[in-house]
């Protein structure tokens, strides 16, 4: 057990060393940390309230008082963008966490016990995967209604099949290895083998996929809100702001440009970090 713990610690240290050498991944991590920090302290650094209106400065361009300009209600776009980071990041993260929890449980069950349980669960996953992700999210929102919690549920539902298949494949390969067979021979119970021996060895792969899914989740939140099926106005969500600003593209393009840039920067940062984690945790690179 101590030797295996030291090996696991060495694996994570090597992964961190490789990740630090990946400039793109570290840049993505830095941007993501900055966005998270801004989201956490938004009420402190925001110069105005996110719903505060000033009809004397409607559709005003970039200025010292309004770094990103104002919208058609005189609301400060900079304030709304940084408050939008709270919504997009939190909803996206919670949706991915829900998908991971459901998919992980399904994958563990199907991969470890197999047989008819595996067949039934995999066929159910095939049904879910038959629907395009965005269409499935729209269907869930249509059934449950518009709202923050329902968007989280929608993201979780279309995310869990990917996690389930990933965890199932990992468990199928790991349960035949010597350490799992030795644990079973020593009298360890099935649940202990599953949670203490097999699950920890899937964490690296799960971490990579979860980081990449976060980018998809942020984009999905924005897309649903843009379509009027996500976060309800007047909440300062990036997709909602982008939808509101499209009608002013010719006379006040900044209303749509800045929330659009926020979406691009957030998704790009998450994807860069996810790609870096994938390379850092790739077993084939451990000897390099």
C-alpha positions in Angstrom: 0.0 0.0 0.0 2.8 2.6 0.8 4.5 1.7 -2.4 1.3 2.3 -4.4 0.7 5.6 -2.6 4.2 6.8 -3.5 3.7 5.7 -7.1 0.5 7.7 -7.3 2.1 10.7 -5.7 5.0 10.5 -8.2 2.5 10.2 -11.1 0.8 13.5 -10.1 4.1 15.2 -9.5 5.3 14.2 -13.0 1.9 15.4 -14.5 2.3 18.7 -12.8 5.8 19.1 -14.1 4.7 18.4 -17.6 1.7 20.7 -17.2 3.9 23.6 -16.1 6.0 23.3 -19.2 2.8 23.6 -21.4 2.6 27.4 -21.9 -0.8 27.3 -23.6 -2.3 25.2 -20.7 -0.9 27.5 -18.1 -2.2 30.5 -19.9 -5.6 28.9 -20.0 -5.4 28.1 -16.3 -4.4 31.7 -15.5 -7.3 33.1 -17.4 -9.7 30.6 -15.8 -8.4 31.6 -12.3 -8.8 35.3 -13.1 -12.4 34.7 -14.4 -13.2 32.7 -11.2 -11.7 35.4 -9.0 -13.6 38.1 -10.8 -16.8 36.2 -10.5 -16.3 35.7 -6.8 -15.6 39.4 -6.0 -18.0 40.8 -8.7 -20.1 42.7 -6.1 -17.0 44.4 -4.8 -15.3 45.4 -8.0 -18.4 46.2 -10.1 -18.8 50.0 -10.5 -22.6 49.7 -10.8 -25.4 47.2 -10.1 -26.1 44.6 -12.8 -29.7 45.8 -13.2 -29.0 49.5 -12.5 -30.4 51.6 -15.4 -29.4 55.1 -16.5 -31.7 56.4 -19.3 -29.4 59.4 -19.8 -26.7 57.1 -21.2 -28.5 54.6 -23.4 -26.3 52.7 -25.9 -23.3 54.8 -24.9 -19.9 53.7 -26.3 -16.7 52.8 -24.5 -15.8 55.5 -22.0 -14.0 55.9 -18.6 -17.3 55.7 -16.8 -18.4 52.7 -18.8 -15.4 50.7 -20.0 -17.6 48.4 -22.1 -20.3 51.0 -22.9 -24.0 50.7 -22.0 -26.9 48.7 -23.4 -30.3 49.8 -24.5 -31.5 50.3 -20.9 -28.4 52.3 -19.9 -27.0 49.3 -17.9 -23.2 49.1 -17.6 -22.0 46.3 -19.8 -18.8 45.8 -17.9 -20.7 45.2 -14.7 -23.1 42.8 -16.4 -20.2 40.8 -18.0 -18.4 40.2 -14.7 -21.7 39.2 -13.0 -22.3 37.0 -16.0 -19.1 35.1 -15.2 -20.7 34.0 -11.9 -23.7 32.6 -13.7 -21.9 30.9 -16.6 -19.1 29.3 -14.6 -21.3 28.2 -11.7 -24.1 26.8 -13.9 -21.6 25.1 -16.2 -19.6 23.6 -13.4 -22.7 22.3 -11.5 -24.1 20.8 -14.7 -20.8 18.9 -15.4 -20.6 17.8 -11.7 -24.2 16.4 -12.0 -23.3 14.6 -15.3 -20.1 13.2 -13.7 -22.0 11.9 -10.6 -24.7 10.2 -12.7 -22.3 9.0 -15.4 -19.7 7.8 -12.9 -22.3 5.7 -11.0 -23.6 4.2 -14.2 -20.1 3.5 -15.5 -18.9 1.9 -12.3 -22.0 -0.3 -12.1 -21.9 -1.4 -15.8 -18.2 -1.9 -15.9 -17.7 -3.8 -12.7 -20.8 -6.1 -12.6 -21.3 -6.4 -16.3 -23.5 -9.1 -17.8 -27.2 -8.1 -18.2 -26.7 -5.0 -16.1 -24.1 -3.8 -18.5 -26.3 -4.6 -21.5 -29.3 -2.7 -20.1 -27.4 0.4 -19.1 -25.4 0.6 -22.3 -28.6 0.4 -24.4 -30.1 3.2 -22.4 -27.0 5.2 -23.0 -27.3 4.5 -26.7 -30.8 6.0 -26.7 -29.6 9.2 -25.0 -26.6 9.5 -27.3 -29.0 9.2 -30.3 -30.1 12.8 -29.7 -27.8 15.7 -30.5 -26.7 17.4 -27.3 -28.3 20.8 -27.9 -31.6 19.2 -29.0 -31.6 17.0 -25.9 -31.0 20.1 -23.7 -33.8 21.9 -25.4 -36.1 18.9 -24.9 -35.2 18.8 -21.2 -35.8 22.6 -20.8 -39.1 22.3 -22.7 -40.3 19.6 -20.2 -39.0 21.1 -17.0 -39.3 24.8 -17.8 -36.9 27.7 -18.0 -34.6 28.4 -15.0 -31.1 28.1 -13.6 -31.7 24.7 -11.9 -33.3 23.2 -15.1 -30.4 24.3 -17.2 -28.1 22.5 -14.8 -30.2 19.4 -15.1 -30.2 19.7 -18.9 -26.4 19.9 -19.0 -26.1 17.0 -16.6 -28.4 14.8 -18.7 -26.6 15.3 -21.9 -23.1 15.0 -20.2 -23.5 11.8 -18.2 -23.4 9.3 -21.2 -19.9 10.4 -22.0 -18.7 10.0 -18.4 -20.5 6.7 -18.1 -18.8 5.2 -21.2 -15.4 6.5 -20.1 -15.7 5.1 -16.6 -17.1 1.8 -17.8 -14.1 1.3 -20.2 -11.6 2.2 -17.5 -13.2 -0.3 -15.0 -13.4 -3.1 -17.6 -9.6 -2.9 -18.1 -8.6 -2.2 -14.5 -10.6 -5.0 -12.8 -8.5 -7.6 -14.6 -5.2 -6.2 -13.5 -3.0 -7.7 -10.7 -3.7 -5.2 -8.0 -7.5 -5.7 -8.3 -7.1 -9.5 -8.4 -4.8 -9.3 -5.3 -7.3 -7.2 -3.4 -10.1 -9.7 -4.2 -7.8 -12.6 -3.1 -7.0 -10.9 0.2 -10.7 -10.9 1.0 -11.6 -7.3 0.2 -15.3 -6.7 -0.4 -16.7 -5.8 -3.8 -17.6 -2.2 -2.8 -14.1 -1.7 -1.3 -12.4 -2.9 -4.4 -14.6 -0.7 -6.5 -14.2 2.5 -4.5 -10.8 2.1 -2.9 -8.9 0.4 -5.7 -10.6 0.9 -9.1 -12.2 4.4 -8.9 -9.0 6.2 -7.8 -7.2 4.9 -10.9 -9.8 6.5 -13.2 -9.5 10.0 -11.7 -6.9 11.3 -14.0 -8.9 10.4 -17.1 -12.1 11.7 -15.5 -10.4 15.0 -14.7 -9.4 15.5 -18.3 -12.8 14.8 -19.7 -14.5 16.9 -17.1 -12.3 19.9 -17.9 -13.1 19.6 -21.6 -16.9 19.2 -20.8 -16.9 22.4 -18.8 -16.1 24.4 -22.0 -19.1 22.7 -23.7 -21.3 23.4 -20.7 -20.5 27.1 -20.7 -21.2 27.3 -24.4 -24.5 25.4 -23.9 -25.6 27.7 -21.1 -25.0 30.7 -23.5 -26.7 29.0 -26.4 -29.8 28.1 -24.4 -30.0 31.7 -23.0 -29.5 33.1 -26.5 -32.5 31.1 -27.6 -34.6 32.3 -24.7 -34.5 28.8 -23.0 -31.8 29.4 -20.4 -31.3 32.0 -17.7 -34.2 34.3 -17.4 -33.7 38.1 -18.0 -32.8 40.5 -16.5 -30.1 38.2 -15.2 -26.7 39.2 -16.7 -25.9 36.0 -18.5 -23.6 36.2 -21.5 -25.9 34.4 -23.9 -28.9 36.6 -22.9 -26.7 39.7 -23.3 -25.6 38.5 -26.7 -29.2 37.9 -27.8 -30.3 41.4 -26.6 -27.3 43.0 -28.4 -27.8 41.5 -31.8 -30.5 44.0 -32.7 -28.1 46.8 -32.2 -25.1 45.5 -34.1 -25.2 48.3 -36.7 -25.6 51.2 -34.3 -24.0 49.9 -31.1 -22.0 46.7 -31.8 -20.3 46.9 -28.4 -23.5 45.6 -26.8 -23.0 42.2 -28.4 -19.2 42.2 -28.8 -18.1 42.2 -25.2 -20.4 39.4 -23.9 -19.4 37.4 -27.1 -15.7 37.9 -26.3 -16.3 36.8 -22.7 -17.8 33.5 -24.0 -14.9 33.0 -26.4 -12.2 33.7 -23.7 -13.9 31.4 -21.1 -14.4 28.5 -23.5 -10.9 28.9 -25.0 -9.3 29.0 -21.5 -11.1 25.8 -20.4 -10.2 24.0 -23.6 -6.5 25.0 -23.4 -6.3 23.7 -19.8 -8.2 20.5 -20.7 -5.8 19.8 -23.6 -2.8 20.4 -21.3 -4.2 18.1 -18.7 -4.8 15.4 -21.3 -1.1 15.7 -22.4 0.2 15.8 -18.9 -1.8 12.8 -17.7 -1.2 10.7 -20.8 0.4 7.4 -19.6 2.4 7.2 -22.8 4.3 10.4 -21.9 5.3 9.4 -18.4 8.7 8.2 -19.5 9.4 11.4 -21.5 
